[in-house]
């Protein structure tokens, strides 16, 4: 499976590579990107940042690159894509986002990834029960190990 993780120049995206260690990973970001390709991942350019056409741009990039799954990390991408999930599904593209995402930026150390309620990765041994509303990358943000959708500030 080919997975595109946005925010590819950030530490957050690089940390999330571990969740998909058996897949082909593209780390996409806006503006100039390094021309680095490893056995674990490759970088890809997403063009210039334009908040007005994020969903359209990401759909085009996914189709051009043969992407099967998209994990958006920028806040504006999350907001735009959550309104366009049906369009991506019509093209056979899975977007790892809940239908109504709540964005709350938190610093994090451990994370987990859900695919339609199924836990597919956890960086810790904490046992989490799935919930069909969980879809995407989440971080643990307090001592109770509550989780929040991982997001990063939009590029400037």
Secondary structure, DSSP 8 states (H G I E B T S, - for coil): -EEEEE-TTSHHHHHHGGGGTTSEEEEEESS-----B-SSEEEEE--S--GGGHHHHHHHHHHHHT-SEEE--BHHHHHHHHTSHHHHHHTT-EE---TT--------S-EEEEETTEEEEESS-------TT--EEEEE-STT--EEE--B----
